[in-house]
């Protein structure tokens, strides 16, 4: 165990109100592609850039193309929780971790056993009719041949935040609350480049800010501890 990981362990041991804020890097180790990494979706070839396809405008104007891309690239339903997901669930069970705030939409934190999960960008596992608001499981999207349609005739939309759409205000406010009250904030697997989510770090008022990422972030200089590397490997060294 390196000196930095030992310090991480000590900070966890001394804390009882930990919040974890995570991004795509938490799920890449489960085989879910990141958008901005070297092997991510932005580096693959499509008729339109992923950011365009996953916009509200594109969803409205070209729903057939949206759902073809969405089924092909956004639904990674065989993915399993990795060491980071499992460690965070154990920290919550131990009473130390009070909430997970995530930018991911894959549901892997809940699959690992975490109960207090604030999904800033929604979840692929939830879907609803835009007309009557009836809920549908993700399998409905998988099984639909083209544009998924409700029995009432309305279009079924994934409960995910597309580009040009605002975040759910209750989720955002609750994320602000738990982060502002935390005595330790662990940020992992995010470039801290996507706003407004990245701005949540500014609400932390404590002295135990830990950043875990494979590459530098714009906020490294304000952290009390920076760990560079695989988030799963780092968490696997921590005694819970």
C-alpha positions as CSV (number, residue, x, y, z in Angstrom):
1,X,0.0,0.0,0.0
2,X,1.4,3.3,-1.0
3,X,1.7,6.3,1.3
4,X,-1.1,8.0,-0.6
5,X,-3.4,5.0,-0.2
6,X,-2.5,4.8,3.5
7,X,-3.5,8.4,3.9
8,X,-6.8,7.7,2.1
9,X,-7.4,4.8,4.5
10,X,-6.7,7.1,7.5
11,X,-9.1,9.7,6.2
12,X,-11.9,7.2,5.8
13,X,-11.2,5.8,9.3
14,X,-11.6,9.2,10.7
15,X,-14.8,10.1,8.9
16,X,-18.4,9.2,9.5
17,X,-20.2,11.4,7.0
18,X,-18.6,10.5,3.6
19,X,-20.1,11.4,0.3
20,X,-18.9,9.9,-3.0
21,X,-19.3,11.8,-6.3
22,X,-18.5,9.7,-9.3
23,X,-18.4,9.9,-13.1
24,X,-17.9,7.6,-16.1
25,X,-14.6,6.4,-14.9
26,X,-16.3,4.4,-12.2
27,X,-18.2,2.3,-14.7
28,X,-15.5,1.9,-17.4
29,X,-13.9,-0.8,-15.3
30,X,-17.2,-2.7,-15.6
31,X,-16.9,-2.5,-19.4
32,X,-19.1,0.6,-20.0
33,X,-17.5,3.0,-22.5
34,X,-16.6,6.5,-21.5
35,X,-17.4,9.4,-23.8
36,X,-14.2,11.3,-23.6
37,X,-11.5,8.7,-23.1
38,X,-9.2,7.5,-25.9
39,X,-11.5,4.5,-26.5
40,X,-14.7,6.3,-25.7
41,X,-17.7,7.1,-27.9
42,X,-16.3,10.4,-29.1
43,X,-13.5,8.5,-30.9
44,X,-15.8,6.2,-32.8
45,X,-17.4,6.9,-36.2
46,X,-21.1,7.6,-36.6
47,X,-23.2,9.7,-39.0
48,X,-23.5,12.2,-36.2
49,X,-21.4,12.9,-33.1
50,X,-22.8,11.2,-30.0
51,X,-23.3,14.6,-28.3
52,X,-25.6,15.5,-31.2
53,X,-27.5,12.2,-31.2
54,X,-28.0,12.4,-27.4
55,X,-29.5,15.9,-27.5
56,X,-33.1,16.7,-26.9
57,X,-33.4,18.3,-30.4
58,X,-32.1,15.1,-32.1
59,X,-34.4,13.0,-30.0
60,X,-37.4,15.0,-31.1
61,X,-36.5,15.4,-34.7
62,X,-35.0,11.9,-35.5
63,X,-36.3,9.5,-32.8
64,X,-35.7,6.4,-35.0
65,X,-32.0,7.2,-35.3
66,X,-31.8,8.2,-31.6
67,X,-33.2,4.9,-30.5
68,X,-31.0,2.8,-32.8
69,X,-27.9,4.5,-31.3
70,X,-29.3,4.4,-27.8
71,X,-29.9,0.6,-27.9
72,X,-26.6,-0.1,-29.5
73,X,-24.3,2.1,-27.4
74,X,-26.1,3.2,-24.2
75,X,-27.6,0.0,-22.9
76,X,-24.9,-2.1,-21.3
77,X,-27.2,-4.4,-19.4
78,X,-24.7,-7.2,-18.9
79,X,-22.3,-5.0,-17.0
80,X,-21.6,-6.0,-13.4
81,X,-20.5,-3.8,-10.4
82,X,-16.8,-3.6,-10.0
83,X,-14.6,-3.2,-6.9
84,X,-15.3,0.5,-6.5
85,X,-19.1,0.0,-6.6
86,X,-18.8,-2.9,-4.1
87,X,-16.5,-1.0,-1.7
88,X,-18.9,2.0,-1.7
89,X,-21.8,-0.2,-0.8
90,X,-19.8,-1.7,2.1
91,X,-18.9,1.8,3.3
92,X,-22.6,2.7,3.4
93,X,-23.5,-0.5,5.2
94,X,-20.8,0.4,7.8
95,X,-22.6,3.7,8.4
96,X,-19.7,5.8,7.0
97,X,-20.9,6.7,3.5
98,X,-24.1,8.7,3.5
99,X,-24.7,9.1,-0.2
100,X,-23.4,8.4,-3.7
101,X,-23.9,11.2,-6.2
102,X,-23.4,9.8,-9.7
103,X,-23.3,11.1,-13.3
104,X,-23.7,7.6,-14.5
105,X,-27.0,6.1,-15.8
106,X,-26.3,2.4,-15.5
107,X,-27.7,1.5,-12.1
108,X,-24.5,-0.3,-11.0
109,X,-24.3,1.4,-7.6
110,X,-27.7,0.0,-6.7
111,X,-26.8,-3.4,-8.2
112,X,-23.8,-3.4,-5.8
113,X,-26.1,-2.7,-2.8
114,X,-25.9,1.1,-2.4
115,X,-29.2,2.5,-1.2
116,X,-28.8,6.3,-1.2
117,X,-27.9,7.0,-4.8
118,X,-28.5,10.4,-6.4
119,X,-28.5,9.9,-10.2
120,X,-27.9,13.4,-11.6
121,X,-28.4,12.2,-15.2
122,X,-31.2,9.7,-14.6
123,X,-31.1,6.0,-15.4
124,X,-31.5,3.7,-18.4
125,X,-33.4,1.3,-16.2
126,X,-36.3,3.8,-15.9
127,X,-38.5,4.7,-18.8
128,X,-41.9,6.5,-19.1
129,X,-44.6,7.4,-21.6
130,X,-44.4,11.1,-22.5
131,X,-48.2,11.2,-22.8
132,X,-49.7,9.3,-19.9
133,X,-46.5,8.9,-17.7
134,X,-46.8,5.1,-17.4
135,X,-43.5,3.5,-16.3
136,X,-41.8,0.9,-18.4
137,X,-38.7,-1.3,-17.7
138,X,-35.6,-1.1,-19.9
139,X,-36.5,-4.4,-21.6
140,X,-39.4,-2.5,-23.3
141,X,-36.8,-0.4,-25.0
142,X,-34.6,-3.4,-25.9
143,X,-37.5,-5.3,-27.4
144,X,-39.0,-2.5,-29.4
145,X,-38.3,-2.7,-33.1
146,X,-38.1,1.1,-33.8
147,X,-39.6,3.9,-31.6
148,X,-41.0,2.4,-28.3
149,X,-44.6,3.2,-28.0
150,X,-47.0,3.1,-25.0
151,X,-50.4,1.3,-25.2
152,X,-51.9,4.8,-25.1
153,X,-50.0,5.7,-28.3
154,X,-47.4,8.0,-26.6
155,X,-43.7,7.7,-27.1
156,X,-41.7,6.0,-24.4
157,X,-38.7,8.1,-23.3
158,X,-35.7,6.8,-21.3
159,X,-35.5,8.7,-18.0
160,X,-32.1,10.1,-18.8
161,X,-31.0,13.7,-19.0
162,X,-30.2,14.5,-22.6
163,X,-28.0,17.4,-23.8
164,X,-30.1,20.6,-23.7
165,X,-32.3,19.2,-20.9
166,X,-32.0,20.4,-17.3
167,X,-31.2,18.2,-14.3
168,X,-33.9,17.1,-12.0
169,X,-34.1,19.9,-9.4
170,X,-34.9,17.7,-6.4
171,X,-31.9,15.4,-7.2
172,X,-29.6,18.4,-7.7
173,X,-30.7,20.1,-4.4
174,X,-30.3,16.9,-2.5
175,X,-26.8,16.4,-3.9
176,X,-25.9,20.0,-2.8
177,X,-27.3,19.2,0.7
178,X,-25.4,16.0,1.2
179,X,-22.1,17.4,-0.2
180,X,-22.3,20.5,1.9
181,X,-22.9,18.5,5.1
182,X,-20.2,15.9,4.4
183,X,-17.0,15.6,6.5
184,X,-15.2,13.8,3.6
185,X,-15.9,14.1,-0.1
186,X,-14.4,11.4,-2.4
187,X,-14.6,12.3,-6.1
188,X,-13.7,9.5,-8.5
189,X,-13.7,8.7,-12.2
190,X,-14.7,12.1,-13.5
191,X,-12.8,14.8,-15.5
192,X,-14.9,17.4,-13.7
193,X,-15.6,19.0,-17.1
194,X,-19.4,18.5,-17.3
195,X,-21.5,21.3,-15.7
196,X,-23.6,21.9,-13.7
197,X,-22.6,18.5,-12.1
198,X,-18.9,19.4,-11.8
199,X,-19.8,22.6,-9.9
200,X,-21.1,20.5,-7.0
201,X,-17.6,20.3,-5.6
202,X,-17.8,23.9,-4.7
203,X,-20.4,23.1,-2.0
204,X,-18.0,21.0,0.0
205,X,-16.9,22.8,3.1
206,X,-14.6,20.2,4.8
207,X,-10.9,19.5,4.8
208,X,-10.9,15.9,3.4
209,X,-11.4,16.3,-0.3
210,X,-10.0,13.3,-2.2
211,X,-9.8,13.1,-6.0
212,X,-9.3,9.7,-7.7
213,X,-8.8,9.7,-11.5
214,X,-6.5,8.2,-14.1
215,X,-5.7,11.7,-15.5
216,X,-5.4,15.1,-14.0
217,X,-8.5,17.2,-13.4
218,X,-8.9,21.0,-13.2
219,X,-9.5,20.7,-9.5
220,X,-6.5,18.7,-8.4
221,X,-4.9,21.8,-6.8
222,X,-7.7,22.2,-4.4
223,X,-7.8,18.6,-3.2
224,X,-6.4,17.4,0.1
225,X,-5.3,14.2,-1.5
226,X,-5.0,13.2,-5.2
227,X,-4.8,9.5,-6.2
228,X,-3.9,8.7,-9.8
229,X,-4.9,5.3,-11.1
230,X,-7.7,2.7,-11.4
231,X,-10.5,3.6,-8.9
232,X,-11.3,-0.1,-8.5
233,X,-7.7,-1.0,-7.7
234,X,-7.4,1.8,-5.2
235,X,-10.6,0.9,-3.4
236,X,-9.7,-2.8,-3.3
237,X,-6.7,-1.8,-1.1
238,X,-8.9,-0.2,1.5
239,X,-9.9,-2.1,4.6
240,X,-13.6,-1.6,5.2
